[in-house]
Each structure stands twice: as C-alpha cells, then as structure tokens.
Amino acid sequence: MAKYTEQQTALFLFVLGLGIFFWNLVGPMISDHIGRKPALVMFTFISIFIPISVALLYNNFPLLLILTFFLAAGMGYQPLSLAIIPAESVPRPLVASAIAIIVCVGEGIGGSLGPVLSGILADHYGLFSPLWVVAIACAIAFLLSFGIKETAPIKLLKIKEKHGSVETLQSEQGI
C-alpha cells in the first residue's frame, strides 16, 4: 500500500475537487452543444475509470494526480442528472420536487448504504473493495444513461426541424 503523507493526501483531494468543480461547469456546456444524452453517456463512461485509476496507480502519485484531474470529467454527469435533465423533463411546478427526489434517493443509497457496504467489503476483501464498488456503480449509471431521452432544447429543435416533431422521430425509432 502507498503511504501518502498528509500533504500528498491533501494535494490529491485538492486536484480531485478542482477537477470536479471544473468539469461540473464544463459538462453542461458540452451537453448544450452535443445534447444531454450523448454527454451523459460519455461522462458516465469516463466516471468508471476514476476509482479504477486510484486502485491501479496508487504507487505512481504524479500520474495519479494528472489522471485524477482529467478523469474527474466523469463527474460532469452530475449537474445533468441531478438538475438539468429533470428540470427539462417535468412540468415547471414539479421541477423542485423532481430534483429533491433524485437527491433523496442518491443520498439514501450512496450516502447511507454505500459506506456500510463498502466498509463490510473492505473488512472482508481488502481496502480496494470500495473502489470497485464505486466503479460498478458508475458502470450501472453508464448503462442506465442509454435509457435517457434527449432533453436539450437545441437538439430537440433540430430534431423537430428535421422530422417535423420529436414524437415522429421517437415513433420511427421505436423509442
């Protein structure tokens, strides 16, 4: 196991936090151009590799720092799935409730059950087990992202111009 100093740990957490901050700003901007669904699929796929990089590269601290910042792009899905897509998917009076339900379920599972499950697995299978739990959770989010309907206003307008209506395209594609 790597024996990080307090300074190294602080630097790692700083780079991770900086990366998440940066990509939480850039992710929605990217989704404005390419659409919500493609951005969500891309970012959730990238998120799988954050815990895997920590598990496999913990001995190469400089490389881990660089990858951590860039792989934090995977966290660009958070504002999309927590606020933007729900806000574009439900009637305006229900937006706050939709976002609250998503946060409540996420905190209930990820904030309550996640640490308990990870702790039990770490006790039985080693300290890297929680990282694999996170990687699996990210892989599940990636698979679920394929079920999202496009909500980006710019993309919907282009679809409407090309096909006459979004419903026409969805019925043509069996969505």
Buried (B, 14 or more C-beta within 10 A) or exposed (E): EEEBEEEBEEBBEEBBEEBBEBBBEEBBEBBBEEBBBBBBBBBBBBBBBBBBBBBBBBEEBEEBBBBBBBBBBBBBBBBBBBBBBBBBBBEEEEBEEBBEEBBEEBEEEEEEEBEEBBEEBBEEEEEBBBBBBBBEBBBEBBEEBEEBEBBBEEBBEEBBEEBEEBEEBBEEEEE
